[in-house]
Amino acid sequence: MENLDKYYKLAFAYKKKKLWTRIDDNNIFAIKLDDGQIGLVSILGSSGEYNSINLYPGLESILYFQDIFEIDDIVSDYDKFLSTLDSTYYQLVLGNRIDITKKEADDIKAYKKKNSLNIRGSLSMPYFRKSTPFAPMVEFNKKEDYHYIEQALEASLALADILEEKSPKDIGLGIMPLEDKLILLEKLNGKYVLSDTIDIDWKNNSFYTRADMVYMSTAKKLKKLRKKTDVECKLIALSSPVYEKGSDPYYPQLLLALEKRRGTIIPVKPIKNYRKNPNAAVNNFLESIMKEGLKPVKISVSDKRTYFLLEDTCMSLKIDLVLDKDLYELEMTRREFDAKFSGNPYNDSSIGDMMIEILDQLDTLKDIKNMGESIPDEIIYLIADSVISGEFDNEFKNLVMTRLDELSDYKLFN
């Protein structure tokens, strides 16, 4: 790999400018990359917990921000995690010694000594990482990687200079997703300048991956089946990567299927990257259902990523496709499945059982309210107290409090 001195020089110049004290991670701006793409840049650091420049090449990266900004509704922590996995981005991170390799520490030490730098304190060690879809983050390993972050660094330094004289509002750098335009920095005569703005539609669905072909064998089998069923499903990625001999590590993805007639999970074969082969992902899903002798007539999904993946297939096969954000049973199934195969924090069976019991109670109370009966506040507060005092994650607590507000005659919690 080439000498990193020029990248360290840019990184330490960026650290000195402290751009993250003037803008935060909701002040997204665009840069014109020299390969013709538009890159979206996010500056993290205003919270004091994590400091980085993130460059997302290509306007398709808007999908990442749709989840992070919660464009349409509340997005779960899991969907934000999935959005992070489903993105390509390049980072300069200002971190600590514990975050970097010995070689990186030696390189930084040598650069600081050569340039008589005295950098101390937390979040002061620059290092570079990249993320590709459904693979763990890795160190830069190509000249192209460094060139991408070089452009983001130069543009960020130019923006820092501009903001020494003007406010973010003065230059049109607004809070996303409230704005429908992004400022654009472009390199002209060797220097990045504010050149224009670009229109941005934060609800643009055109970049979602879609399956567009049903295997002939799948269509023929489906036509012959008579035993009908409804299915709930969600595109998921396991939260622990798989390491296989002869293959780069990856986070397996699959369409998790919950068959409603029996309330059971239908095993579906995972794949390495659904974006590269969406047709395989969807046909694996359909084949798995049909192996059970079942014909799906209605498929309910809880998120846009899954909806648009299935949309064309369901239309061609005349299967009803429904987007329903309140598929609580599917969410619990997803947690249990991930706990079993990834060893994540949801593997505490007692906590899981309590979560299922609470959701069952809420469903019962909803049925009672639908019959015209009022739910006593004492019952609502009793459930709320058990959730607040329990060892549940914030996502589950917020879900329960929202449903309790729906049960009460007036909002009590949100």
Salt bridges, closest charged atoms under 4 A:
ASP5 OD2 - LYS114 NZ 2.35
ASP34 OD2 - HIS147 NE2 2.53
ASP67 OD2 - ARG305 NH2 3.41
GLU70 OE2 - LYS80 NZ 2.94
ASP72 OD1 - LYS203 NZ 3.70
ASP72 OD2 - LYS304 NZ 2.64
ASP79 OD1 - LYS234 NZ 2.89
ASP86 OD1 - ARG275 NE 2.61
ASP86 OD2 - ARG305 NE 3.00
GLU104 OE2 - ARG129 NH1 2.72
ASP106 OD2 - LYS102 NZ 2.88
ASP107 OD2 - LYS103 NZ 2.89
ASP145 OD2 - LYS130 NZ 3.07
GLU150 OE2 - LYS6 NZ 3.73
GLU150 OE1 - HIS147 ND1 3.30
GLU154 OE1 - LYS187 NZ 2.98
ASP161 OD1 - LYS17 NZ 2.61
GLU164 OE2 - LYS17 NZ 3.24
ASP199 OD1 - LYS181 NZ 2.46
GLU232 OE2 - LYS260 NZ 3.35
GLU244 OE1 - LYS272 NZ 3.86
GLU259 OE1 - ARG262 NE 2.91
GLU287 OE1 - LYS221 NZ 3.23
GLU292 OE1 - ARG262 NH2 3.39
ASP303 OD1 - LYS234 NZ 3.39
GLU311 OE1 - ARG210 NE 3.93
GLU329 OE1 - LYS260 NZ 3.03
GLU331 OE2 - ARG334 NH2 2.74
GLU331 OE2 - ARG335 NE 3.14
ASP363 OD1 - ARG403 NH2 2.69
ASP393 OD1 - ARG335 NH1 2.96
GLU395 OE2 - ARG335 NH2 3.51
